[in-house]
Amino acid sequence: MATRYAGKVNAPDFPHGLDWINAGSPVTLAQLRGKLVVLDFWTYC
């Protein structure tokens, strides 16, 4: 049986001043609530 964490674990909001790709303005977690979100973290080596 899967454990449900909805409403139990609060994620911190994104810090101000981040660079967003393919977004017209900064995104907040409130705007993403209820949507499927894929975050891709990458760096230059």
LODO-361011 format. One record per residue: residue number from 1; x, y, z of N, C-alpha, C, O in turn; residue in three letters. Coordinates in steps of 0.2 Angstrom, whole numbers, plus 5000, padded with zeros to 4 digits. Example, Ala and Ser with C-alpha at 12.3 -4.5 7.8 and 13.67 -1.06 7.14 Angstrom:
2
pt n->1; n.X->5066; n.Y->4972; n.Z->5039; ca.X->5062; ca.Y->4978; ca.Z->5039; c.X->5066; c.Y->4984; c.Z->5039; o.X->5071; o.Y->4983; o.Z->5042; res->ALA
pt n->2; n.X->5064; n.Y->4989; n.Z->5035; ca.X->5068; ca.Y->4995; ca.Z->5036; c.X->5064; c.Y->5000; c.Z->5039; o.X->5067; o.Y->5006; o.Z->5040; res->SER
This chain:
45
pt n->1; n.X->5004; n.Y->4994; n.Z->5000; ca.X->5000; ca.Y->5000; ca.Z->5000; c.X->5004; c.Y->5006; c.Z->5000; o.X->5009; o.Y->5007; o.Z->5004; res->MET
pt n->2; n.X->5003; n.Y->5011; n.Z->4996; ca.X->5007; ca.Y->5017; ca.Z->4995; c.X->5005; c.Y->5022; c.Z->5001; o.X->4999; o.Y->5022; o.Z->5003; res->ALA
pt n->3; n.X->5010; n.Y->5026; n.Z->5003; ca.X->5009; ca.Y->5031; ca.Z->5008; c.X->5007; c.Y->5037; c.Z->5005; o.X->5011; o.Y->5039; o.Z->5000; res->THR
pt n->4; n.X->5002; n.Y->5041; n.Z->5007; ca.X->5000; ca.Y->5047; ca.Z->5004; c.X->5003; c.Y->5053; c.Z->5008; o.X->5002; o.Y->5053; o.Z->5015; res->ARG
pt n->5; n.X->5006; n.Y->5057; n.Z->5005; ca.X->5009; ca.Y->5063; ca.Z->5009; c.X->5006; c.Y->5070; c.Z->5008; o.X->5008; o.Y->5075; o.Z->5010; res->TYR
pt n->6; n.X->5000; n.Y->5069; n.Z->5003; ca.X->4997; ca.Y->5076; ca.Z->5002; c.X->4994; c.Y->5079; c.Z->5008; o.X->4991; o.Y->5076; o.Z->5012; res->ALA
pt n->7; n.X->4996; n.Y->5085; n.Z->5009; ca.X->4994; ca.Y->5089; ca.Z->5015; c.X->4998; c.Y->5088; c.Z->5021; o.X->4996; o.Y->5091; o.Z->5026; res->GLY
pt n->8; n.X->5003; n.Y->5083; n.Z->5021; ca.X->5007; ca.Y->5082; ca.Z->5027; c.X->5014; c.Y->5084; c.Z->5027; o.X->5017; o.Y->5086; o.Z->5032; res->LYS
pt n->9; n.X->5016; n.Y->5085; n.Z->5021; ca.X->5023; ca.Y->5088; ca.Z->5020; c.X->5023; c.Y->5094; c.Z->5016; o.X->5021; o.Y->5094; o.Z->5010; res->VAL
pt n->10; n.X->5025; n.Y->5100; n.Z->5019; ca.X->5025; ca.Y->5106; ca.Z->5015; c.X->5032; c.Y->5107; c.Z->5012; o.X->5037; o.Y->5108; o.Z->5016; res->ASN
pt n->11; n.X->5032; n.Y->5108; n.Z->5006; ca.X->5038; ca.Y->5110; ca.Z->5002; c.X->5040; c.Y->5117; c.Z->5003; o.X->5035; o.Y->5121; o.Z->5003; res->ALA
pt n->12; n.X->5046; n.Y->5119; n.Z->5003; ca.X->5047; ca.Y->5127; ca.Z->5004; c.X->5046; c.Y->5130; c.Z->4997; o.X->5047; o.Y->5126; o.Z->4992; res->PRO
pt n->13; n.X->5044; n.Y->5136; n.Z->4996; ca.X->5043; ca.Y->5139; ca.Z->4990; c.X->5050; c.Y->5140; c.Z->4987; o.X->5055; o.Y->5140; o.Z->4990; res->ASP
pt n->14; n.X->5050; n.Y->5142; n.Z->4980; ca.X->5056; ca.Y->5143; ca.Z->4977; c.X->5059; c.Y->5150; c.Z->4979; o.X->5056; o.Y->5154; o.Z->4980; res->PHE
pt n->15; n.X->5066; n.Y->5150; n.Z->4979; ca.X->5069; ca.Y->5156; ca.Z->4981; c.X->5068; c.Y->5162; c.Z->4976; o.X->5067; o.Y->5160; o.Z->4970; res->PRO
pt n->16; n.X->5068; n.Y->5168; n.Z->4978; ca.X->5067; ca.Y->5174; ca.Z->4973; c.X->5074; c.Y->5174; c.Z->4970; o.X->5079; o.Y->5173; o.Z->4972; res->HIS
pt n->17; n.X->5073; n.Y->5177; n.Z->4963; ca.X->5079; ca.Y->5178; ca.Z->4959; c.X->5082; c.Y->5172; c.Z->4955; o.X->5087; o.Y->5173; o.Z->4952; res->GLY
pt n->18; n.X->5078; n.Y->5167; n.Z->4955; ca.X->5080; ca.Y->5161; ca.Z->4951; c.X->5078; c.Y->5163; c.Z->4943; o.X->5074; o.Y->5167; o.Z->4942; res->LEU
pt n->19; n.X->5082; n.Y->5160; n.Z->4939; ca.X->5081; ca.Y->5160; ca.Z->4932; c.X->5077; c.Y->5155; c.Z->4929; o.X->5078; o.Y->5149; o.Z->4931; res->ASP
pt n->20; n.X->5071; n.Y->5157; n.Z->4926; ca.X->5066; ca.Y->5152; ca.Z->4924; c.X->5067; c.Y->5151; c.Z->4916; o.X->5067; o.Y->5156; o.Z->4913; res->TRP
pt n->21; n.X->5067; n.Y->5145; n.Z->4914; ca.X->5067; ca.Y->5144; ca.Z->4907; c.X->5060; c.Y->5142; c.Z->4904; o.X->5057; o.Y->5138; o.Z->4908; res->ILE
pt n->22; n.X->5058; n.Y->5145; n.Z->4899; ca.X->5051; ca.Y->5143; ca.Z->4896; c.X->5046; c.Y->5145; c.Z->4901; o.X->5040; o.Y->5142; o.Z->4901; res->ASN
pt n->23; n.X->5047; n.Y->5150; n.Z->4905; ca.X->5042; ca.Y->5153; ca.Z->4909; c.X->5042; c.Y->5161; c.Z->4908; o.X->5047; o.Y->5164; o.Z->4909; res->ALA
pt n->24; n.X->5036; n.Y->5164; n.Z->4907; ca.X->5036; ca.Y->5171; ca.Z->4906; c.X->5037; c.Y->5175; c.Z->4913; o.X->5040; o.Y->5181; o.Z->4913; res->GLY
pt n->25; n.X->5036; n.Y->5172; n.Z->4919; ca.X->5037; ca.Y->5175; ca.Z->4925; c.X->5039; c.Y->5170; c.Z->4930; o.X->5038; o.Y->5164; o.Z->4929; res->SER
pt n->26; n.X->5042; n.Y->5172; n.Z->4936; ca.X->5043; ca.Y->5167; ca.Z->4941; c.X->5037; c.Y->5162; c.Z->4943; o.X->5032; o.Y->5165; o.Z->4943; res->PRO
pt n->27; n.X->5038; n.Y->5156; n.Z->4945; ca.X->5033; ca.Y->5151; ca.Z->4946; c.X->5033; c.Y->5150; c.Z->4954; o.X->5038; o.Y->5150; o.Z->4957; res->VAL
pt n->28; n.X->5027; n.Y->5150; n.Z->4957; ca.X->5026; ca.Y->5148; ca.Z->4964; c.X->5023; c.Y->5141; c.Z->4964; o.X->5020; o.Y->5139; o.Z->4960; res->THR
pt n->29; n.X->5024; n.Y->5138; n.Z->4970; ca.X->5021; ca.Y->5132; ca.Z->4971; c.X->5014; c.Y->5132; c.Z->4971; o.X->5010; o.Y->5127; o.Z->4970; res->LEU
pt n->30; n.X->5011; n.Y->5138; n.Z->4973; ca.X->5004; ca.Y->5138; ca.Z->4973; c.X->5001; c.Y->5138; c.Z->4966; o.X->4995; o.Y->5135; o.Z->4965; res->ALA
pt n->31; n.X->5005; n.Y->5140; n.Z->4961; ca.X->5003; ca.Y->5140; ca.Z->4954; c.X->5003; c.Y->5133; c.Z->4952; o.X->4999; o.Y->5131; o.Z->4947; res->GLN
pt n->32; n.X->5007; n.Y->5129; n.Z->4955; ca.X->5008; ca.Y->5122; ca.Z->4952; c.X->5004; c.Y->5117; c.Z->4956; o.X->5004; o.Y->5111; o.Z->4954; res->LEU
pt n->33; n.X->5001; n.Y->5119; n.Z->4961; ca.X->4997; ca.Y->5114; ca.Z->4965; c.X->4992; c.Y->5110; c.Z->4961; o.X->4988; o.Y->5113; o.Z->4957; res->ARG
pt n->34; n.X->4992; n.Y->5104; n.Z->4961; ca.X->4987; ca.Y->5099; ca.Z->4958; c.X->4989; c.Y->5098; c.Z->4951; o.X->4986; o.Y->5094; o.Z->4947; res->GLY
pt n->35; n.X->4995; n.Y->5100; n.Z->4949; ca.X->4998; ca.Y->5098; ca.Z->4942; c.X->5004; c.Y->5094; c.Z->4943; o.X->5007; o.Y->5093; o.Z->4948; res->LYS
pt n->36; n.X->5005; n.Y->5090; n.Z->4937; ca.X->5011; ca.Y->5086; ca.Z->4937; c.X->5017; c.Y->5090; c.Z->4935; o.X->5017; o.Y->5093; o.Z->4930; res->LEU
pt n->37; n.X->5022; n.Y->5090; n.Z->4939; ca.X->5028; ca.Y->5094; ca.Z->4938; c.X->5034; c.Y->5089; c.Z->4938; o.X->5035; o.Y->5085; o.Z->4942; res->VAL
pt n->38; n.X->5038; n.Y->5091; n.Z->4933; ca.X->5045; ca.Y->5087; ca.Z->4932; c.X->5050; c.Y->5093; c.Z->4933; o.X->5050; o.Y->5097; o.Z->4929; res->VAL
pt n->39; n.X->5055; n.Y->5092; n.Z->4938; ca.X->5060; ca.Y->5096; ca.Z->4939; c.X->5066; c.Y->5093; c.Z->4936; o.X->5068; o.Y->5087; o.Z->4938; res->LEU
pt n->40; n.X->5070; n.Y->5096; n.Z->4932; ca.X->5076; ca.Y->5094; ca.Z->4929; c.X->5082; c.Y->5098; c.Z->4932; o.X->5083; o.Y->5103; o.Z->4929; res->ASP
pt n->41; n.X->5086; n.Y->5095; n.Z->4936; ca.X->5092; ca.Y->5098; ca.Z->4939; c.X->5098; c.Y->5096; c.Z->4935; o.X->5099; o.Y->5090; o.Z->4934; res->PHE
pt n->42; n.X->5102; n.Y->5101; n.Z->4932; ca.X->5108; ca.Y->5099; ca.Z->4929; c.X->5113; c.Y->5105; c.Z->4930; o.X->5112; o.Y->5110; o.Z->4932; res->TRP
pt n->43; n.X->5119; n.Y->5103; n.Z->4928; ca.X->5125; ca.Y->5108; ca.Z->4929; c.X->5130; c.Y->5107; c.Z->4924; o.X->5130; o.Y->5101; o.Z->4921; res->THR
pt n->44; n.X->5134; n.Y->5112; n.Z->4923; ca.X->5140; ca.Y->5111; ca.Z->4918; c.X->5146; c.Y->5108; c.Z->4922; o.X->5147; o.Y->5110; o.Z->4928; res->TYR
pt n->45; n.X->5149; n.Y->5103; n.Z->4919; ca.X->5155; ca.Y->5100; ca.Z->4922; c.X->5161; c.Y->5103; c.Z->4920; o.X->5167; o.Y->5101; o.Z->4922; res->CYS
